[in-house]
Amino acid sequence: MVAELGVPRATLDRWRAWWREVFPQTAFWQERRGGFLPPLVVLPADLLARLRADDPGQRLLLALRWLAPLSTVSDGR
């Protein structure tokens, strides 16, 4: 997988840790997870699988747009 993506192993490990440990604890996810039935179990794979798009690139773009509020400054942060 590392060779396929051209991404260093350390970067993939960091991303994996964020999805498994950090993201599930965010208020963003706590507020939105109930909107997925059946529940998303394996992040981000289950999220990507639920998004309707013609190709994987479009699916990824939809996911990034959905996640965008996590990267904005709010509440004095």
NORSULRA-V445837 format. One record per residue. N is the residue number from 0. RES is the residue in one letter. PSI is psi in degrees with one decimal (* if undefined). BURIAL is 1 if it has 24 or more other ideal C-beta (glycine too) atoms within 12 Angstrom, else 0. D_LAST is the distance of its C-alpha to the last C-alpha in Angstrom with 2 decimals. Layout:
n-><N | N>
res-><RES | RES>
psi-><PSI | PSI>
burial-><BURIAL | BURIAL>
d_last-><D_LAST | D_LAST>
//
This chain:
n-><0 | 1 | 2 | 3 | 4 | 5 | 6 | 7 | 8 | 9 | 10 | 11 | 12 | 13 | 14 | 15 | 16 | 17 | 18 | 19 | 20 | 21 | 22 | 23 | 24 | 25 | 26 | 27 | 28 | 29 | 30 | 31 | 32 | 33 | 34 | 35 | 36 | 37 | 38 | 39 | 40 | 41 | 42 | 43 | 44 | 45 | 46 | 47 | 48 | 49 | 50 | 51 | 52 | 53 | 54 | 55 | 56 | 57 | 58 | 59 | 60 | 61 | 62 | 63 | 64 | 65 | 66 | 67 | 68 | 69 | 70 | 71 | 72 | 73 | 74 | 75 | 76>
res-><M | V | A | E | L | G | V | P | R | A | T | L | D | R | W | R | A | W | W | R | E | V | F | P | Q | T | A | F | W | Q | E | R | R | G | G | F | L | P | P | L | V | V | L | P | A | D | L | L | A | R | L | R | A | D | D | P | G | Q | R | L | L | L | A | L | R | W | L | A | P | L | S | T | V | S | D | G | R>
psi-><-40.2 | -45.2 | -38.3 | -40.5 | -21.6 | 29.6 | 133.8 | 145.4 | -42.0 | -36.4 | -45.7 | -40.6 | -40.0 | -44.6 | -44.8 | -43.6 | -39.8 | -46.9 | -35.6 | -34.7 | -41.6 | -55.6 | -46.1 | -19.5 | -7.5 | 149.8 | -35.2 | -51.2 | -40.2 | -36.2 | -26.5 | -15.3 | -29.2 | -14.5 | -2.6 | 111.1 | 126.0 | 161.2 | 151.6 | 130.5 | -49.1 | 105.1 | 142.7 | 0.5 | -46.7 | -36.7 | -49.6 | -38.0 | -28.4 | -20.7 | 134.3 | 116.4 | 158.8 | -27.5 | 164.8 | -35.3 | -42.1 | -38.1 | -43.5 | -41.8 | -42.3 | -41.8 | -42.3 | -38.0 | -39.1 | -36.1 | -10.9 | -38.9 | -22.6 | -20.6 | 9.0 | 154.9 | 127.4 | 162.4 | 37.0 | 8.0 | *>
burial-><0 | 0 | 0 | 0 | 0 | 0 | 0 | 0 | 0 | 0 | 0 | 0 | 0 | 0 | 0 | 0 | 0 | 0 | 1 | 0 | 0 | 0 | 1 | 0 | 0 | 0 | 0 | 0 | 1 | 0 | 0 | 0 | 0 | 0 | 0 | 0 | 0 | 0 | 0 | 1 | 0 | 0 | 1 | 1 | 0 | 0 | 1 | 1 | 0 | 0 | 1 | 0 | 0 | 0 | 0 | 0 | 0 | 0 | 0 | 0 | 0 | 0 | 1 | 0 | 0 | 1 | 1 | 0 | 0 | 0 | 0 | 0 | 0 | 0 | 0 | 0 | 0>
d_last-><35.00 | 33.53 | 36.35 | 35.95 | 32.32 | 32.68 | 29.53 | 29.76 | 30.13 | 27.22 | 24.88 | 26.35 | 26.02 | 22.30 | 21.87 | 24.15 | 22.28 | 18.95 | 20.88 | 22.79 | 20.47 | 16.75 | 16.86 | 19.17 | 16.83 | 13.87 | 13.68 | 14.30 | 17.56 | 18.52 | 18.57 | 20.47 | 22.83 | 25.42 | 26.03 | 27.77 | 31.34 | 32.66 | 29.48 | 27.93 | 28.95 | 28.57 | 25.27 | 24.97 | 28.74 | 29.18 | 26.39 | 28.03 | 31.41 | 30.52 | 29.39 | 32.32 | 32.92 | 36.01 | 34.95 | 32.45 | 30.65 | 30.08 | 29.01 | 26.37 | 25.15 | 24.90 | 22.91 | 20.42 | 20.11 | 19.65 | 16.83 | 15.09 | 12.49 | 11.12 | 10.52 | 8.86 | 5.63 | 5.55 | 5.55 | 3.81 | 0.00>
//
